[in-house]
């Protein structure tokens, strides 16, 4: 067997294997992109933003403070 034929066969196998690996990685990256887009859509529907959460907690704390002040005033009157 001629060395040129052996080299050509091994190069063909190596390039085929490299092409298959590159294609697999490319497909995986494309699938991840699609999954990320879907996740970004779901996040806005399922989870509360940090600023909204802080505003709601602040409102609850203010209500509790008002309730405690009223209770303290009632306790003083007794």
N, C-alpha and C positions, 0 to 999 in steps of 0.2 A: 504494500500500500504506500502510496506517495505521501510525503509529509504535507504537501499542500492540501490534499484531500482531507487528511486528518485534521489539519488546522481549520479548514473551512467547516467541517462537521462540528468540531468543538465550538467554534465561534457561533455557528448557527444555533446550537443548543444553548449556549450562554446568552445570546441575544434573545432567544425565545423565552428563556427563564426570566431574564431581566424585564422583558416586555410584559410578561404575565404578572410579575410582582408589581411593576409600576401601575398596570391597569387595575389590579386589586386595591392598591392604596388609593388611586384616584376614585374608584367607585366608593370606597369607604368614606373618603372625604366628602364626596357629594351627598352620601346618605346622612352624614353628620350635619351638613349644611341644612338639609331638609328637616332633620330632627330639631335643630336649633331654631329654625323659623317657627315650627309648630310649638316648641316650648315657650318662645317669646309670646306667642298668641295666648297660650294657656295661663301664663303667669299673670297677665293683666286681668284675667277672669277669676282666678282662684285666690290670689294673695293680695293683702292690703299693702299699700305703699307706706314707707316709714313715716313720711310727713303726716299722712292721714291718721296713722296710728297715734302719733304724738299728739295731734290735735284732739283726738277723741279721748285719750287718757287725761289730757289737761282739763278738758271739759268735765270729766267724771271727778277729778280731784277738786275742781272748783265747787261742784255740787256737794261733795262730801264735806268740804270746808264750811259751806253755808249751813248744812245740816248740823254739824258739830257746834257751830256758833249758836244756832237756835237752841240746841240742847243745853248748852252752857248757860244761856240766858234763862231758860226755864228752871234749871237747877238753882240758880241764884235767887229766883223769886220765891222759892219754897221756904 
